Amino acid sequence: MKGEVKKLFYLTERNIKLYFKDKMTFFVSLITPLILLVLFITFLKTTYENTILEIIGDLPLESKLLNAFTGGWLFSSVLSVSCITVAFCSGIMVIDKINRANIDFLVSPIKKSTLQLSYVIANLFSTIIVCLILFAIGLIYLGFVGFYLTFVDIILILVNIFLTSLSGTLFANIIWSFTNSQGVVSGVCTLVSAMYGFVCGAYVPINTMGNTMQTIIGFLPGTYSTILFRQNFLNGVLNQMRKTLPDELVSGIASGFDCTFSMFNKNVSTLAMFLLMVGFVFLVFIILMLISTLKQKRLKHKVKN
Amino acid sequence: MENIIEIKNLKKYFGNVKAVDDISFSVKTGQLFAFLGLNGAGKSTTINILVGVLKKDDGECVINGNPIDQIQKILPDIGIVFQSSILDKKLTVYTNLKYRALMYGLTKTEFSERLKYFCEKLELNDILKKPLEKLSGGQKRKVDIVRALIHKPKILILDEPTTGLDPKTRKLVWSLITELRKNENLTVLLTTHYMEEASIADYVVIIDHGKVATCGTPIYLKNKYANDYLRIYKYNNKIINLLSKSNMDFSKYKKYLEIKFKNTKCAMDFIVNNKNLIEDFEVIKGSMDDVFLAVTGKELKENI
């Protein structure tokens, strides 16, 4: 067991080194969310500011609070999307299959589950590093425009980054188990990058969607990750707003901008959302391990030299 | 010597293609065992079954006393060099070898000692810090061979290991293998296109269309399947007339006559009977090329 843990450590280290050695992959992983962020700030920030100003009507609101709210909203969106898209675009498993390095590990005394786990951990590590860089940029940005995050908020955001990245990594690795093609990886990466933001309610507030779409989205775990990010980024600002604005108005802003979520007319609590995320992570982990075991049995029949 | 690899009635089909079709052979501990065959004959498929990359359809494979189904027990004893490098191109030679060694449970000290030994033998010091993608084909091959040997395996499997290597590197590689065979009793199983490599093997199996066409020591195979050649360096017209009258198969070259004989005994008889006509001569055994051609009806060189 001790030997296998060591092997897991070294394999993971090797996978991480490989990812960061490929400067282009790392650069693309980082630059994509940054472009998203610039687009958000350029095109959507004003729209959301106007929406809030419409909600509060003639009541006064500090521009610092307004900027902190839109900034927090934008960064919660970027992070919820990036935790998934970076995970999908930074997998070493497929690169190993393409380069046939997986064959080298197949002829080494390594348990297949150890190898699989090393891919997941390395992928998770790379994703978290990119997301932490984004989070740091977010903190600096909020520091300039208006900072209302508490220490607990920051810890919860970090926990959510970990959970969302883990679910994305596990899900990505399930898909990579079925392909040996760089083309498929690029295709899935592009597809996920383009679609996921809409599906998880990161680009457009869920409340602006139709009822059917809201119900469908309610079944997707990514939605809860986005809402948890929203809550953690915006709770401090909303509490500050409550000091000058009526509670009803602040609650309206909170629900209009997805800081709360209802399913079948029932409010989903923060704890429930967190547990749903944890449950999803466990589910995809079990699926991945099952697929990995089954694929290993089939591989020996299929691989040709 | 006991058998370290035993294969009985091994079969592997890919749909209608019988890649390996009921082959049996065994390899003794410490032996240099050569697998000869054209591309697609089934050599690499057999090797891939031995290392657990492919699963056999039928038959028995036992390596070092363990059936192939218990591949995790077998793998620490095997080092393999595939036809093309499968190491990480972005990582340096040192990093590649370090991670592979650690997978076999070597400590960092053991790895350093082993690496030092190979660096001396294969002149690797200058390339240790270079990424694999920056190396020449020959340098990559040397690294592949070190990767296969880094954990002190009992069996080294070489799938056409010296293809594309310059003569100097090939000599270095074979010198290392010979030393390891002597010092560590390393068993070597190789597939090769080079006849000189097959000729130095202790035992040769020729495989054709997934079946064992023939097997034996190089001398046995040459005696059985190849002709002998008598080269006469100082000759006159008398011997040419004799050869012409006797309808013997001979060729006339600038410096010598070459006469083809069925075997060494026929050549010896000819020399004894015509010793007055022959001053300077040599008898050359048929090559493994001749053996291969006689057994399979195909030229091995054409397929390289």
Interface residues (C-beta under 8 A of the other chain):
Chain A: G3 K6 K7 Y10 L11 E13 R14 K17 L18 K21 D22 N99 R100 A101 I103 D104 F105 L106 V107 S108 P109 I110 K111 K300 H301 V303 K304 N305
Chain B: F14 S44 T45 I47 N48 V51 G52 V53 L54 K55 Q72 L75 P76 I78 I80 F82 Q83 S84 I86 L87 D88 K89 K90 L91 T95 Y99 R100 L102 M103 Y104 G105 P131 R147
